[in-house]
Amino acid sequence: MTAPFGRRLCEVGENRPSGGYRVFSLLDREGPEPLPGQFYMLAAAEHWAGAGERPFLPRAISVAETAPAAAGIRLDFLVEGVGPGTDRLCALEPGEGVWVTGPLGNAFSTPREANPGAAGAILVGGGIGVAPLALLRRRFAERNVPTRVLLGFRNEQHSGGLDDLFACCEVRLASEDGHIGHRGYVTDLLAAMLDGDDAASAVVYSCGPPAMLEAVRALCADRDVACELALEAPMACGYGACFGCAVPKPDGTYMRLCVDGPVVRGEQVAEVTHA
Amino acid sequence: MPDFCGIGLEHRVVNASGTYDAIAARRVFGDALLEDFPFAAFVSKTITPEPRAGNAPQRIWETPAGMINSIGLPNKGLEGFLAEDLPQLAELPVPLIVSVMATGRAEFSRMVEAVSLREEVAAIELNVSCPNVHSGLIVGEQPAEAEALLEALRPLTPKPLIVKLTPNVADPAAVAVAAEQGGADAVSLINTVKASALDPASGAPALAAGHGGLSGPAVRPVALQQLRAVLAATALPAIGMGGVSTGSDAREFLAAGAALVAVGTENFRDPRAGFRVASELAEERSGEPRPVSALDLQ
């Protein structure tokens, strides 16, 4: 599946708070339905490298949910304002235009594709990284893939998606400040689950901050459990042109995360380092 | 139809080397890329004699109206390029310009000879922003080095040799004149402007390499001035580039005397930017020029 060639203008449907984050939706009249794990390059049509000096480059944002709409498809994005680009996206108003390129990158595979003997999936999300797992969880539910969801957040302010994107499913939670669920890391929950499980029967799917992903990768590698990680890297273009999103491979060379990822198998990366 | 060094082109907009990977873009966008190819000629990423992995991340950093990059020329090396990439690039519907770099005259000669032998290649761009291993001097920063390199390469190919000029010199026109005397057919400018950024959180250099090159609209006035200075000093045709994002930007470079205009960083924001710039340029040319006022004065 290829993306439409070029960027296209999409209209903002709604923009609402989701915990400490925001969810905004775009109406895409042209693009194909995205797969879980794929991302889009997004830039507001107005006040983006216009009056201001930054943001200049579009931002790579994973799609969190999609649904058929009257004249195309609806794309939902979960965002947290952490800089000039995401601040602008958080402030989008209904009816505004957003330049969209995508869907880009590869997608998560099914447990059977990742490991022919796999019986189910464990989804491990941290912070804003829960976004692509929402769409993945729904796809697995539609295919009757047994799926367990573990989500972790730093604190209440840095959390979101629970009351909407993950509202209809059972989720086990962790928070570093203990405001919800287990006090500690989501990887504590994963370690306990893998140790109490027939671990080889699960495939782990994860997205979140680099330290969390590295912990997930190491936990799975130690137990010989297949895992797929959705990584993040600084990315100017999203389609292989800028070579900015280099991620080290075990052989010392680099992959371009935009075209070789963003989903990688655990053994494809040497170590998940700071994005 | 514009002619550049004997190469017939559909319009005057090409890409800057290293800002478009047509092979990756075709994987992402499919054959729509070929049907609506954004550029009148395609300039490859720079290839080097041996494969290079490129620099460790962090490689890019957004800056006001632009970005700094330090990518480190990742490429498959000459043999890998000729065997794997060139056949795919030959499927593009436009003439192909191959960018090459080496750190010594013998290696540079080997690159130019090997690339020139391939009939898919219309012209060769020389990336001279590298040190000569023998003298330790950056070839593109030293008129004498540049002239000597061109004198060595000129007899090796009948194909046009385009010298990519660096802006990081006091007098780019002197380097252009030296390239002309050495036998260059054209120049292209500007390359990126040497630049640094610090990570505000740590105070350490933002890029792993410590510094990089600035591109985007932030450098456009610098590029325009260097283009004017070079064209005042040489009779060579020039590919002008540096922050070109719109048809009116391209029109400025053409008005300053550029034969072609290259789109670079804008490709990252808009995969069809070359097509858009060329279309806007055509529209502007057919209409009356819009009066432009500095600082909105009447």
Chai-1 contact restraints between the chains, C-beta under 6 A:
chainA,res_idxA,chainB,res_idxB,connection_type,confidence,min_distance_angstrom,max_distance_angstrom,comment,restraint_id
A,T2,B,F29,contact,1.0,0.0,6.0,A-B,restraint_1
A,T2,B,G30,contact,1.0,0.0,6.0,A-B,restraint_2
A,A3,B,V28,contact,1.0,0.0,6.0,A-B,restraint_3
A,A3,B,F29,contact,1.0,0.0,6.0,A-B,restraint_4
A,F5,B,F29,contact,1.0,0.0,6.0,A-B,restraint_5
A,F5,B,A32,contact,1.0,0.0,6.0,A-B,restraint_6
A,F5,B,L33,contact,1.0,0.0,6.0,A-B,restraint_7
A,G6,B,P271,contact,1.0,0.0,6.0,A-B,restraint_8
A,G6,B,R272,contact,1.0,0.0,6.0,A-B,restraint_9
A,R7,B,D270,contact,1.0,0.0,6.0,A-B,restraint_10
A,E53,B,P64,contact,1.0,0.0,6.0,A-B,restraint_11
A,E53,B,A65,contact,1.0,0.0,6.0,A-B,restraint_12
A,R54,B,P64,contact,1.0,0.0,6.0,A-B,restraint_13
A,F56,B,E62,contact,1.0,0.0,6.0,A-B,restraint_14
A,F56,B,A65,contact,1.0,0.0,6.0,A-B,restraint_15
A,L57,B,E62,contact,1.0,0.0,6.0,A-B,restraint_16
A,P58,B,R269,contact,1.0,0.0,6.0,A-B,restraint_17
A,P234,B,I60,contact,1.0,0.0,6.0,A-B,restraint_18
A,A236,B,I60,contact,1.0,0.0,6.0,A-B,restraint_19
A,A236,B,F268,contact,1.0,0.0,6.0,A-B,restraint_20
A,C237,B,F268,contact,1.0,0.0,6.0,A-B,restraint_21
A,Y239,B,A25,contact,1.0,0.0,6.0,A-B,restraint_22
A,Y239,B,V28,contact,1.0,0.0,6.0,A-B,restraint_23
A,Y239,B,P271,contact,1.0,0.0,6.0,A-B,restraint_24
A,G240,B,D21,contact,1.0,0.0,6.0,A-B,restraint_25
A,G240,B,A24,contact,1.0,0.0,6.0,A-B,restraint_26
A,A241,B,Y20,contact,1.0,0.0,6.0,A-B,restraint_27
A,A241,B,D21,contact,1.0,0.0,6.0,A-B,restraint_28
A,A241,B,N267,contact,1.0,0.0,6.0,A-B,restraint_29
A,A241,B,F268,contact,1.0,0.0,6.0,A-B,restraint_30
A,C242,B,F268,contact,1.0,0.0,6.0,A-B,restraint_31
A,F243,B,I71,contact,1.0,0.0,6.0,A-B,restraint_32
A,G244,B,R59,contact,1.0,0.0,6.0,A-B,restraint_33
A,G244,B,I60,contact,1.0,0.0,6.0,A-B,restraint_34
A,A246,B,P57,contact,1.0,0.0,6.0,A-B,restraint_35
A,A246,B,R59,contact,1.0,0.0,6.0,A-B,restraint_36
A,T253,B,A53,contact,1.0,0.0,6.0,A-B,restraint_37
A,Y254,B,A53,contact,1.0,0.0,6.0,A-B,restraint_38
A,Y254,B,G54,contact,1.0,0.0,6.0,A-B,restraint_39
A,V259,B,A24,contact,1.0,0.0,6.0,A-B,restraint_40
